[in-house]
């Protein structure tokens, strides 16, 4: 049994101090599954790490088997949320699974390999996978490797920290069923952390609901779900279902009311069609790029080293540089003179935080720099420095450089340093770097993700993602046939100049404007001239949001004196004289600024002014 008493954990200091867990007490019996559910930031993962011993509580204590213990013990293991970052990309999965065995004192290599093979079979993999690397597996298989590593020291408690949050629905069901099956076979206890209520209910015996670092409700899973006692537990499923339905209806309403939709590629177009957009109102408009920047390199087909592969982009895990380095190892075996130059435009994910400052932005940069360090280390391990003789300085065939350095002052010169440009991403929207390489007249080898196939259009080679062998074979074929690479590069440049220039982008939007104008009203209506986009959207907002700031009266310098009670009131010198004769009625309706009687000036506006 594991018992936790009044666990507290804070991060930061002073005004930036945040209480992640504030006085949590719970217990887990042997052979039981405790589900911990809560929204993001509720303290679930911090609590799980304290139960394992990866984090030391600020106060409180954790008892394992009735004894207070500090730090990690072999009997308590953890399955992490992200299998990519929890596995060492430079080591095979067999070596990663064997680490807990070596930490427990096992030194017999045959016994270790036999135990790892048994664990691989138990989690649904094969013994032959021992020598494979993490990038050769899908997300679901990598998570199975994480479960096998947690089972290695024969634990009696496993904490699963959102193990299925990054997986698709089918893989989620398979991975979720695996710990429950192992629990029945081995009698271990489980702590299953998730924010998906359905997953937690499926696997748990008891459930604890966390909010703001504390447990607001705990009990048997059926009782908590069917008869919740806390208002947060009662409202949460209904609110989430309501928000999901609202977002779906909102997207459908927006797309149904739009006269024209201009997605940037067919990938985005299919998503909009699934949300209810009418196919007749969709028109793909590709992003416009400045082609003059790449004219010098693109018009010189002979520039660049014919034995050099070039990669340009942002350094982040989604670019899968690990697979690229393993692919280049096979390229080097086939072509010993080959080189790989990696040019970084930036380091870290592009979204998820501010460009400068902020905890989210700093965290993203830390992830990017950590991934860059892993790539450098793997490159040093796979490709030791080489020298022509005993007196020459050694060089590594893989270099990591930055745009703006002495060897590549501009992006165009980076692409022009080689004849073949490689894209190894596993996630990609519109591949900007691929379009830039096409402007430079480079042959390309790309993974089939996002809008890659649509952008290339037969002017480059496309391989499946996460397949280093296929990537290597495509690169070798172009390095060995420079004439083919030159033909593909010329065709790619012609396609880029036809589809991805600023001029085509402007022309496409001009045609869209004319199309809207042609389908508009035949004659001006009462509110304007009938020209599209004449009235700004904020003009339709009621209330003070549409009132100009100059319509607010300024306070007068001197208050007016009240008239005497026993005499006629003299007209104010500043007031205009009253007309002497009858006044003709004006049939024109003059718009008046809203809330005129509540401290705002009523300003008459003519019909000609209203249309401006």
Steps between C-alpha positions, in 0.01 A plus 500: 500500500605857429376776728544874459441744786450875445729524198585855395724625221577854389703635209658843464575768756342818625221636283560227241446220749239249385350228719467199270376258768342631818446238771406176325447175689418168333577128503536222243441136595682206346345382173279811476478767231459858620403748230599865544309735273510877465549784256840622384692668782306331779814332642446143377848442355674669795312271740595193296868595499495542878343155539782349290772702671612709203397817689554562868191636678525846650315362802318181587621146457461194281490152656570192292420166665446681829847659502581860423734516201674773302613478138442238233467136598503204255154388609334819374535589131349756262371506142550852365263703286735560205674179384724699264665711770507218756709271274861570413514539119866393495436162660304199381175419674652182642771700678240744632285219640809341658595815696278423805644147510856632512400756761364212712840326484457253213830452311447179300458610137323181396255527786435865418435430132273207585301713746467785246383257231237365739378854575480588130281198436282581800418850373425384146836559330764258368838391633657612173412860591777502764753674272261750341488870589200699628454696176426174316179450700160666494367691801301202629797263474729748674253516786508119519878527535445739792267250666754219450772713663274568798436124539871409486583514876176311589328794674195482719377851404506677162397864457374570145518874429255563214645217290242530218451877465721525187360191323213453256173345613574146379847493653361652821268203547784250446746672734232559765407131506864388536566622861167358616585161346845501659348596834276194494795276413758643741284643779666841492337827609442783252458875528351617168520877441296654216270786410273277288207399721402205280849346513523535877161340552595209276812395693448617861359345816503830687533854367627825650400831341759779528452872459742777591748264664253329736271198479143623494336157485608138538317169502405187301495574131130421443391710795706804398382487140133418559441687830767774523494696824714801399368768266824497294462127431134543408556788262822395331374234254200711403711811445750314283226346288331839466823672392576228242151532352527879503833500315363263237188709447702823495741373232211373291314830534805705401572288194135495392476881515828565316472592132854380426761299690868506401695217667876505446521138382289191438586368847321798661228483236405142599480605865265787414281268295470266798385798706213568261647739244335489158736372233370755248615786724854368554796620300859404583735799510864409562719726713696759306880502537762745376674318216768765439689395814575160345554611139880496516518141625205378296642622168840340568427128477870408535551662840531287813695191594359196314580274799327715766152457648339812648237530773354842591240571766412545864665258742220316681390136554230524229775533237635153595869575456576178688357296211691720254831430676436124497408524132820690428698221665372268226571766236861518617540126467384521139665835417809561720549853363150616602455784749199631691465867586223592747407870499286622790267794445390483866504261797184380676128466411350798318178504707402464858653817644607855434787572275702649781454441868228308680517160662340323200745659255796417723378141534470464122851637451633259763337209316652615172850542642479164673398335173786676319743367761367147448546534124857626538583215736351240266692648204826483696428140590405388148761703312836545673730769365692395191845616381688437176825418682671524837582871452158621378222642714203267533159601371153361567284423194199646687504871588250708696496862382282808526363725227699823508833333577817549293429198278131579444423873532153450348241229464558480124872429550414227750286322240766562236771322701378162377315337214236306700275643774345263756179537704460237776200634695231288662265800539473773240238741371601699194874420459653847458858370491406257224357782287816705559715208384287477186559871429873425528472224239602222741390138474311397815442187706205540737282302737132462411346731763266797483486671159838367379366296207279789388790747510753276322262378231736237357815717501665315791519169682256420782549226763294387802572680830702326774671278241877574499574221254262636235633851560857378454422310179334806344796723590752251361309473172524877444864523610594228252302658214581874491329547162171376642545728800556795268189419295287474813641826631418685178145364501461593867608859435258534209216370720588736786509802267156402372324436830674654802599856405361819648358593158288185475379554856391858425334395175313220677359737762416757233299236314329409827410864553357531152303180553347639818425827322332316213275308738422809709186719484409642160468856631605679818283441800387754760810461717774546240619452146487120497879460477630197696689580821385864487361490854748380765377216722504717814246734342237229552568467874226667707563715805794715602751284306385672178498852648798715392719630779451861383128469580568513875449858634784676672427648846436875483759732650248697713166372630197695389326722756145409591245764390326718757166375618315836475584626156507404136787287390746669268618297204851369517743701296637187344163352410381568147194726470164334456345529156246779467260322271356150472750218432439258215510135598794300358397154381861374493581258780831591661679222685581587857790365704374247755457599865481867405306581811748329727790741469563463122457762229230429244670556164279513188654313208395546141439206272817577302708497822341173610629323188862608557 
